[in-house]
Amino acid sequence: MKYRYLGSTGLSVSELCFGAMTFGEKGAFLGAPGRNWSEFGVVPEHTAYDLVYKALDAGINFFDTADCYKNGQGEELLGNALKGKRQQVIIGTKGRWQTDPNPNALGASRYHIINAVDASLQRLKTDYIDIYHLHGFDPRTALEDTLRTLDALIRAGKIRYIGVSNYAAWQLAKALGISERLGLEKFCVYQGYYNIAARELEHEIIPLSVDQNVGITVWSPLAGGFLTGKYPRNQAFPEGSRLANATPFESAPIANREQAWQTLEVMQEIARQRNASVAQVALNWLRTRPGITSLVIGATKLAQLEDNLAALNWTLSDEEAAILNSVSEKEKPYPYWHICNVAGDRRLADDIYP
């Protein structure tokens, strides 16, 4: 296992982070009638433990969950599995979404964050959380109040570092500026949706994060299973699968499905030549991208985890990476095409801004 520093924290985290979103049985989505967490996979308790133990044996020291995953089951089972290993691992969890019918049990208010952190600590069976992420932006709560609350929780020893997930770049930049101005703890990591079929993160978030030394962890590196290559083209996704039920509300969208299929065909050829899986090609492409600290992988079976881990046994050649970059390149909207082309007279080859 290889490790990378997480932003400016000094923490060394594994290149693969194991996520617990699939842990547990069925559970209804609060606020989304008719939807069920089982669409993301069902992992019973004994299998969850086996997956965590396998991850630990492989050198993974970074684990991700959230209070809303399976309505708390994700945190509970991860906490059980890591009993006796607490000092050897980095645990990240998240809060923001509604976790019970209480109208104040959501958002980034002082009221909710304090209650959510205490509840997560109890479910994780620990007295501190290494990285506490806001799972999304809350437009109804002043960032100053949110950041003061998180700063107080760090000083109380309940959390050690803070991060965000699914923020717009301006929201993260504003938060970093407020922390600087008020002398508060800063967000040190951004968790975002990024893969070879969905490269929107490259427009603003990656350049901002690299500039501000904010680590980046990637959720859905396999685009909800699309980049495993197991789904035939021009056929409906299996009934009940995550991709069959995909909605922009909660799933991993692919804006240009035709380009994604073309990219997948190139990935399949590389996988064939490498005697590897398409999923390994997808993970290795992300490992070549600037600013990326760790990839959050999930599994419902040991074989899936073992295949993902095998991606670390090889790397893409420069030629393979260049081919994948080209076939998956997205059209740049304004102002990015202007920044890249018209204002490109002072760019260097390794510049990562648009």
C-alpha positions in Angstrom: 0.0 0.0 0.0 1.2 3.5 -0.8 0.3 6.5 1.3 -0.2 10.2 0.5 -0.3 13.3 2.7 -3.7 14.7 3.2 -3.5 18.4 2.4 -1.5 20.3 5.0 -2.6 18.0 7.9 0.6 15.9 8.0 -1.6 12.8 8.0 -0.6 9.9 5.8 -3.6 8.1 4.3 -3.8 5.1 2.0 -4.3 5.7 -1.7 -7.5 3.7 -1.3 -10.0 4.6 1.3 -12.6 2.0 2.2 -16.1 3.3 2.4 -19.0 1.9 4.5 -22.0 3.2 2.5 -23.1 -0.4 1.6 -22.9 -1.7 5.2 -26.1 -2.8 6.7 -29.5 -4.0 5.5 -32.4 -2.1 4.0 -33.3 1.4 5.1 -35.7 4.0 3.7 -34.4 7.4 2.4 -35.7 10.1 4.7 -37.3 12.7 2.4 -37.3 10.4 -0.6 -40.4 8.1 -0.4 -40.1 4.9 -2.4 -36.3 4.9 -2.4 -34.3 2.5 -0.3 -30.6 2.3 0.7 -30.6 -1.4 -0.5 -30.1 0.0 -4.1 -26.5 0.7 -3.1 -26.0 -2.8 -2.0 -26.7 -4.9 1.1 -23.8 -6.0 3.3 -24.7 -8.0 6.4 -22.7 -7.6 9.6 -20.4 -10.6 9.2 -19.5 -9.6 5.6 -18.9 -6.0 6.7 -16.3 -7.2 9.2 -14.6 -9.5 6.6 -14.3 -6.5 4.2 -12.8 -4.2 6.9 -10.3 -6.9 8.0 -9.3 -7.5 4.4 -8.8 -3.8 3.9 -6.7 -3.6 7.0 -4.6 -6.5 6.0 -3.9 -4.8 2.6 -2.6 -1.7 4.4 -5.7 0.5 4.1 -5.7 2.9 7.1 -8.4 5.3 5.9 -12.1 4.6 6.3 -15.1 6.7 5.2 -18.7 6.7 6.3 -21.6 9.1 7.1 -24.4 9.4 9.6 -27.0 9.0 6.9 -25.6 5.8 5.4 -28.2 3.1 5.9 -29.6 5.5 8.6 -26.6 5.0 10.9 -25.9 1.4 10.1 -22.8 2.3 8.2 -21.2 4.0 11.2 -22.3 1.3 13.7 -20.9 -1.6 11.7 -17.6 0.3 10.9 -17.2 1.1 14.6 -17.7 -2.5 15.5 -15.3 -3.7 12.9 -12.5 -1.3 14.0 -12.7 -2.1 17.7 -9.2 -2.5 19.0 -7.7 -0.9 15.9 -8.7 2.7 16.6 -5.2 4.1 17.0 -4.1 2.6 13.7 -6.7 4.1 11.4 -8.1 7.4 10.2 -11.9 7.6 10.3 -13.8 10.1 8.3 -17.6 10.6 8.7 -20.0 13.2 7.4 -23.1 15.1 8.5 -25.6 17.4 6.9 -28.6 15.4 5.6 -31.7 14.6 7.6 -31.3 11.7 10.0 -34.7 11.7 11.8 -38.1 13.5 11.4 -37.1 16.4 13.6 -37.2 19.4 11.3 -33.9 20.6 12.9 -32.1 17.3 12.4 -30.5 18.5 9.2 -28.2 21.2 7.8 -25.1 22.8 9.2 -26.6 24.7 12.1 -24.9 24.7 15.5 -28.0 22.8 16.8 -27.6 20.0 14.3 -23.9 19.7 14.0 -23.3 19.3 17.8 -26.1 16.7 18.0 -24.9 14.9 14.9 -21.3 14.7 16.1 -22.3 13.3 19.4 -24.6 10.7 17.7 -21.8 9.7 15.3 -19.3 9.3 18.2 -21.8 6.9 19.9 -22.4 4.8 16.7 -18.7 4.7 15.9 -17.9 3.7 19.5 -15.1 6.2 19.7 -14.3 9.4 21.6 -13.0 11.3 18.6 -13.6 11.6 14.9 -10.4 12.1 12.8 -12.1 14.0 9.9 -15.6 15.4 10.1 -17.0 16.5 6.8 -20.0 18.6 6.0 -21.9 16.4 3.5 -23.2 19.3 1.5 -23.7 23.1 1.7 -26.4 24.6 3.8 -27.7 27.9 2.3 -29.8 28.6 5.4 -27.0 28.7 8.0 -24.3 31.4 8.1 -20.9 29.9 7.3 -19.4 31.9 10.2 -21.7 30.0 12.7 -20.9 26.6 11.1 -17.2 27.2 11.2 -17.3 28.5 14.8 -19.2 25.4 15.8 -16.7 23.0 14.1 -13.8 25.0 15.6 -15.3 24.5 19.1 -15.7 20.8 18.5 -12.1 20.5 17.5 -11.0 22.3 20.7 -13.3 20.1 22.7 -11.4 17.0 21.3 -14.5 15.5 19.6 -13.2 16.0 16.1 -9.6 16.6 14.9 -9.9 17.9 11.3 -12.7 19.2 9.2 -13.7 18.8 5.5 -16.5 19.3 3.1 -18.2 17.2 0.4 -20.2 18.3 -2.6 -19.5 22.1 -2.2 -19.2 24.5 -5.1 -15.8 26.0 -5.5 -17.0 29.5 -4.4 -18.5 28.0 -1.3 -15.2 26.3 -0.3 -13.3 29.5 -1.1 -15.6 31.6 1.0 -15.3 29.2 3.9 -11.5 29.2 3.7 -11.5 33.0 3.7 -13.8 33.2 6.7 -11.6 30.8 8.6 -8.5 32.8 7.8 -10.2 36.1 8.8 -11.6 34.8 12.1 -8.7 32.6 13.0 -10.7 29.4 12.9 -9.8 25.9 11.8 -9.9 25.5 8.0 -11.3 22.7 5.9 -8.4 20.5 5.0 -10.1 18.0 2.6 -12.7 18.0 -0.1 -14.6 14.8 -1.0 -16.1 15.0 -4.5 -17.6 13.0 -7.3 -14.9 12.4 -9.9 -14.1 9.7 -12.4 -13.0 9.3 -16.0 -16.6 9.6 -17.2 -17.4 12.7 -15.1 -14.5 15.2 -15.0 -16.4 18.3 -13.9 -14.2 18.6 -10.7 -11.3 19.7 -12.9 -13.0 23.0 -13.7 -12.7 24.7 -10.3 -12.4 22.3 -7.3 -9.1 20.7 -8.2 -7.3 23.9 -9.1 -8.7 25.6 -5.9 -7.8 22.7 -3.7 -4.3 22.4 -5.1 -3.7 26.1 -4.7 -5.0 26.1 -1.1 -3.4 22.7 -0.2 -6.7 21.1 0.5 -6.6 17.3 0.0 -9.1 15.7 -2.3 -10.8 12.3 -1.8 -12.9 10.9 -4.6 -16.4 9.3 -4.2 -17.8 7.0 -6.8 -14.5 6.5 -8.7 -16.3 3.8 -10.7 -19.3 5.9 -11.6 -21.8 3.9 -9.6 -20.5 0.7 -11.2 -20.7 1.9 -14.8 -16.8 1.8 -15.0 -16.6 -1.8 -14.0 -17.4 -2.7 -17.6 -19.9 -5.4 -16.5 -22.9 -3.7 -18.2 -23.4 -4.4 -21.9 -23.9 -1.5 -24.2 -27.4 -0.8 -25.6 -29.0 -2.9 -22.9 -31.1 -1.8 -20.0 -29.4 -1.8 -16.6 -30.5 -4.7 -14.4 -33.8 -4.0 -12.6 -33.1 -2.8 -9.0 -29.5 -1.9 -9.7 -28.1 1.5 -8.6 -27.7 2.6 -12.3 -31.2 1.5 -13.2 -32.6 3.7 -10.4 -30.2 6.5 -10.9 -31.5 10.0 -10.4 -29.7 13.3 -10.2 -31.0 13.6 -6.6 -28.7 11.0 -5.1 -26.7 9.1 -7.7 -23.7 9.5 -9.8 -24.7 11.1 -13.1 -22.8 10.8 -16.4 -23.5 13.9 -18.5 -22.3 12.5 -21.9 -23.3 8.8 -21.9 -22.1 8.2 -25.5 -18.6 9.5 -24.8 -18.6 7.4 -21.6 -19.3 4.3 -23.6 -16.5 5.2 -26.1 -14.1 5.8 -23.2 -15.1 2.4 -21.7 -14.2 0.6 -24.9 -10.7 2.1 -24.8 -10.5 1.1 -21.1 -11.6 -2.5 -22.0 -8.8 -2.8 -24.5 -6.2 -1.5 -22.0 -7.6 -4.0 -19.5 -7.3 -6.8 -22.0 -3.6 -6.0 -22.8 -2.8 -5.6 -19.1 -4.7 -8.8 -18.0 -6.5 -6.6 -15.5 -10.1 -5.5 -14.9 -11.7 -2.4 -16.3 -12.3 -1.2 -12.7 -8.5 -1.3 -12.2 -8.0 0.9 -15.3 -10.5 3.4 -13.9 -8.8 3.6 -10.5 -5.3 3.9 -12.0 -6.4 6.7 -14.2 -7.5 8.6 -11.1 -4.2 7.9 -9.4 -2.5 9.8 -12.2 -4.6 12.9 -11.7 -3.2 16.0 -10.0 -4.4 16.9 -6.5 -6.0 13.5 -5.7 -5.2 12.1 -2.3 -7.3 9.0 -2.0 -10.1 7.1 -3.7 -13.1 6.0 -1.7 -14.0 2.5 -2.8 -16.8 0.3 -1.6 -17.7 -3.3 -2.0 -20.4 -5.9 -1.2 -18.2 -8.9 -1.8 -14.6 -9.7 -1.0 -13.8 -10.4 -4.6 -14.7 -6.8 -5.5 -12.4 -5.4 -2.9 -9.6 -7.8 -3.9 -10.0 -6.6 -7.5 -9.8 -3.0 -6.5 -6.8 -3.6 -4.4 -5.0 -5.2 -7.3 -5.1 -1.9 -9.1 -2.2 -0.8 -6.8 0.0 -3.5 -8.3 0.5 -1.7 -11.6 0.3 1.8 -13.1 -0.7 3.2 -16.4 2.0 4.1 -18.9 2.3 7.7 -20.0 0.9 6.6 -23.4 -2.1 4.9 -21.9 -2.8 7.8 -19.6 -2.6 10.2 -22.6 -5.0 8.1 -24.7 -7.5 8.0 -21.8 -7.2 11.7 -21.2 -7.9 12.4 -24.9 -10.9 10.1 -25.3 -12.5 11.3 -22.1 -11.8 15.0 -22.5 -14.8 17.2 -22.0 -15.8 20.3 -23.9 -14.9 23.3 -21.9 -17.7 25.8 -21.1 -17.0 29.5 -20.7 -14.9 30.9 -19.1 -12.7 27.7 -19.2 -12.1 27.6 -22.9 -11.1 31.3 -22.8 -8.7 30.7 -19.9 -7.2 27.7 -21.6 -7.0 28.9 -25.1 -7.2 32.7 -25.5 -5.4 33.4 -22.2 -3.1 30.5 -22.5 0.0 32.5 -23.6 1.5 32.3 -20.1 0.6 28.7 -19.3 3.2 26.0 -18.5 2.8 22.4 -19.4 2.1 21.3 -15.9 -0.4 24.0 -15.0 -3.6 22.4 -13.7 -6.0 25.4 -13.8 -8.5 25.3 -16.6 
